[in-house]
């Protein structure tokens, strides 16, 4: 579990990029866990390169590495 003190992955090192909607309960949990959310509007305003650079910093600061998961539902 991400909220366990024994987690291998800490929630503060997670980022969601390109979010445009989710359930209210999901939002509350992500905010509680301090997961960084980059919304679709963030990409439109700042560009993917800038958003990804910020996400990479979050995912790699104080960690041994990082992984990427790509949700195919984002493809229109």
Secondary structure, DSSP 8 states (H G I E B T S, - for coil): -TTSTT-SS-GGG-EEEEE----HHHHHHHHHHT-EEEEHHHHHHH-HHHHHHHHHHHHHTTSS-------GGG--
